[in-house]
Amino acid sequence: FDGVELRVPPGVFVPRKGTEQVASAAAAVPLPSTPHFLDLCTGSGALLVALLSRLPTALGIGLDTQPAAVETADKNVRKLGLEGRGRVIQLDIGDIAQLVTDSLA
């Protein structure tokens, strides 16, 4: 995916080809020197690792409700040595307000 080999076991959604276009478009727009992004429903972490790989100063968080997806995305982040800039959290999208509150505390 986007030049990166990902682990995608059964039960975790395979990244769609169109998602690579999202990574390309996001990386092509003017961004701050240290962009921050949130990858909702991260699945295998494909978009998370693609953006972290393309944007060497970026920081990103991947969220998913499924334990298998969170484990897979975390393994993909660590496999690529991106754990210092990327984090994967099991969290329901409806609980994002709590994530923001905790991050600002």
Secondary structure, 3 states (H helix, E strand, C coil): CCCCCCCCCCCCCCCCHHHHHHHHHHHHCCCCCCCEEEEECCCCCHHHHHHHHHCCCCEEEEEECCHHHHHHHHHHHHHCCCCCCEEEEECCHHHHHHHHHHHHC
